[in-house]
Amino acid sequence: MNMLVALLTSRDVEKLKRCIESVLPQTSDVVVVCNTLDFSFIEQARVVAEAYNLEFLVTESNGTPAKGKNSVLEIFRSRSHDYYMQVDADDYLAPDALTKLDKIVNENPDVDVVGLVDGMMTYNGTDTTGNAFFNSADIYKFANVKGSHGLRLIELGKFLAENLLQNRMLLYSKKVINSFDFDETFFGSEDVVASYKLYYNPDINYVLTDEHLYVYDLEDSGNFYAFLSNPIEIKKVLRELKVIVNEPRIQN
């Protein structure tokens, strides 16, 4: 499969190394993209990329995760591959992820997006899955959720279960990278909003899979924590998802 993999990093050299070492046995078509406000980390990441003989690019950051993801989309738009994958460098790929993705593409030749549902994640040193984490009390402990904040989070969980489960967009076609951007007004949920916009777009072939492809490293200092622990942000994203699902052009 003619695919470019971009590793998006903003901190943590050791996790960047782990991510690189999960990808390189599967493909050499890799670029490391550094998007951070920490200028000292840029040089650390550069040294790591050079040690693995990888292309290294620095993009403009405003401190939001969506800005970093949009900078990766801009890089993708300048290339001529058939497919593109963005991996958060705090996370890592399963050993046979690209082989499985190749099979999915062969079975769905018109695919525009492959979304991973119920993916593997690490939390507090243990392995779990997205569904197990979201359906347990751990999510409330993780985000320190109480009272009405918890009720809002439950409402969001029910909405996702009924309309489109939270999923990680792993693979993009050339067509789709030219048709969307991540909304930089959302912090930590920009990928959820983008996945809904693409999934409910009748011109986009969005394929969901529960294959073991990717491991998400859940941290209490990460962007997802920042989203879950902010009741205003949860309310905002829920409102946006309801608008997307109820658009008349989608209903018809």
C-alpha positions in Angstrom: 0.0 0.0 0.0 1.3 3.4 -1.0 1.0 5.2 2.3 2.8 7.9 4.3 2.9 7.6 8.1 3.3 10.8 10.1 4.3 10.7 13.8 3.0 13.8 15.5 5.0 14.7 18.6 5.0 17.5 21.1 6.8 16.0 24.2 8.3 12.9 25.6 11.4 11.6 23.8 11.2 8.1 25.2 7.6 7.7 23.9 8.6 9.1 20.5 11.3 6.4 20.3 8.8 3.7 21.3 6.4 4.9 18.6 9.1 5.0 15.9 10.2 1.5 16.8 6.6 0.2 16.5 6.3 1.7 13.0 9.7 1.2 11.3 9.5 -2.6 11.1 6.3 -2.1 9.1 7.3 0.7 6.7 10.1 3.2 6.1 7.8 5.8 4.6 7.7 7.9 7.8 7.9 11.5 8.7 8.3 12.9 12.2 6.3 16.1 12.7 7.1 18.2 15.8 4.3 20.6 16.8 5.0 22.2 20.2 5.6 25.4 22.0 8.5 23.8 23.9 11.5 24.9 21.8 13.9 22.7 23.8 11.9 19.6 22.9 12.2 20.4 19.2 15.9 19.8 19.3 15.5 16.7 21.3 13.0 15.3 18.8 15.3 16.3 15.9 18.1 14.3 17.4 15.9 11.2 17.8 14.5 11.5 14.2 18.0 11.8 12.8 19.2 8.8 14.8 16.6 6.8 12.9 17.3 8.5 9.6 13.8 9.9 9.4 12.5 13.1 7.8 11.9 15.7 10.5 9.5 18.7 10.1 8.6 21.4 12.6 5.2 23.0 12.2 3.7 26.1 13.8 1.9 25.5 17.1 -0.7 27.4 19.0 -0.8 24.9 21.9 -4.0 23.1 20.7 -4.0 19.4 19.5 -6.1 20.3 16.5 -3.5 22.8 15.2 -0.9 20.0 15.2 -3.2 17.6 13.4 -4.1 20.3 10.8 -0.3 20.8 10.2 0.0 17.1 9.4 -2.9 17.4 7.0 -1.1 20.2 5.2 2.0 18.0 4.9 -0.2 15.2 3.5 -1.7 17.6 0.9 1.8 18.3 -0.4 2.6 14.6 -1.0 1.4 12.1 -3.7 0.6 9.0 -1.7 -2.6 7.1 -2.0 -3.2 6.8 1.7 -2.0 8.6 4.9 -1.8 7.8 8.6 -1.2 10.1 11.5 0.0 8.5 14.7 0.3 10.4 18.0 3.8 9.8 19.1 2.8 9.1 22.7 1.0 6.1 21.3 2.2 3.2 19.2 1.1 0.7 16.5 0.4 -3.0 16.9 3.1 -5.1 15.2 0.9 -6.1 12.2 -1.2 -2.9 12.0 -0.2 -2.0 8.5 -0.7 -5.5 7.2 -4.2 -5.5 8.6 -4.9 -2.0 7.2 -3.7 -3.2 3.8 -6.3 -6.1 4.0 -9.0 -3.6 4.9 -8.2 -1.4 2.0 -8.1 -4.4 -0.4 -11.6 -5.4 0.9 -12.9 -1.9 0.6 -11.1 -0.3 -2.4 -13.1 2.9 -2.3 -12.4 3.5 1.4 -11.7 7.1 2.5 -11.4 6.7 6.2 -10.7 3.7 8.5 -11.9 4.3 12.0 -10.7 2.1 14.9 -13.4 1.4 17.5 -12.8 -0.2 20.9 -9.0 0.2 20.5 -6.4 -1.0 23.0 -5.2 1.5 25.6 -2.9 1.6 28.6 -4.1 3.2 31.8 -2.3 3.2 35.2 0.1 0.6 33.9 -2.5 -1.9 32.8 -4.0 -2.8 29.4 -7.6 -2.3 28.7 -9.9 -1.4 25.8 -11.8 1.8 25.0 -15.2 0.2 25.7 -14.1 -1.3 29.0 -12.6 2.0 30.1 -15.6 4.1 29.1 -18.1 1.7 30.6 -16.3 1.5 34.0 -16.0 3.8 37.0 -12.4 4.4 35.9 -13.4 7.2 33.5 -14.9 9.2 36.3 -11.9 8.7 38.6 -9.6 9.5 35.7 -11.3 12.9 35.0 -12.3 13.6 38.6 -15.9 13.8 37.5 -18.6 14.6 40.1 -22.3 15.8 40.1 -23.8 17.3 37.0 -20.4 17.0 35.3 -20.9 13.2 35.5 -24.4 13.4 34.2 -23.2 15.3 31.2 -20.5 12.7 30.5 -23.1 9.9 30.7 -25.2 11.8 28.2 -22.3 12.1 25.8 -21.5 8.4 26.2 -25.1 7.4 25.4 -25.1 9.7 22.4 -21.9 8.2 21.0 -23.2 4.6 21.6 -26.4 5.4 19.7 -24.9 7.3 16.7 -21.2 6.6 16.2 -18.9 5.1 18.8 -15.8 7.1 19.7 -13.2 6.0 17.2 -9.7 6.8 16.1 -9.3 7.8 12.5 -6.2 5.8 11.4 -6.2 5.9 7.6 -7.1 8.7 5.2 -7.4 8.6 1.4 -6.0 11.3 -0.8 -9.6 12.5 -1.4 -10.5 12.9 2.2 -7.4 14.9 3.3 -8.5 17.6 0.9 -12.0 17.8 2.3 -11.7 18.6 6.0 -9.7 20.2 8.8 -9.8 19.7 12.5 -11.8 22.3 14.3 -9.3 24.2 16.5 -12.1 25.6 18.8 -12.4 22.1 20.3 -9.7 20.9 22.7 -9.2 17.2 23.1 -12.4 16.3 21.3 -11.4 17.7 17.8 -11.0 14.2 16.5 -14.5 13.1 17.7 -16.1 16.1 15.9 -14.1 15.5 12.7 -15.0 11.8 12.7 -18.7 12.6 13.0 -18.5 15.2 10.1 -16.8 12.6 7.9 -18.9 9.6 8.9 -22.2 11.5 8.3 -21.0 12.9 5.0 -22.6 10.7 2.2 -19.7 11.4 -0.1 -17.2 9.8 2.3 -16.7 6.0 2.6 -16.0 5.6 6.3 -15.1 2.0 7.3 -15.1 1.0 11.0 -12.9 -1.8 12.3 -12.2 -3.4 15.7 -9.0 -5.0 14.6 -6.0 -4.6 17.0 -4.1 -1.9 15.2 -3.2 0.9 17.7 -2.4 1.3 21.4 -3.5 4.6 23.0 -1.4 5.7 26.0 -3.9 7.4 28.3 -2.3 10.0 30.6 -3.8 12.3 33.2 -1.8 15.2 31.7 -2.9 14.6 28.1 -5.4 16.3 25.8 -8.1 13.7 26.4 -7.9 14.2 30.2 -8.2 18.0 29.6 -11.4 17.4 27.6 -13.1 14.9 30.0 -12.3 17.1 33.0 -13.9 20.1 31.5 -17.8 20.1 31.7 -18.1 23.1 29.4 -16.1 21.4 26.7 -18.2 18.2 27.1 -21.4 20.3 26.7 -19.9 22.1 23.6 -19.0 18.9 21.8 -22.3 17.2 22.6 -24.1 20.2 21.1 -22.0 20.1 18.0 -22.5 16.3 17.5 -26.2 16.7 17.7 -26.1 19.4 15.0 -24.1 17.1 12.7 -26.4 14.1 13.2 -29.6 16.1 12.7 -28.6 18.0 9.6 -31.4 17.6 7.1 -29.1 16.7 4.1 -27.8 13.8 6.2 -31.3 12.6 7.2 -32.5 12.4 3.6 
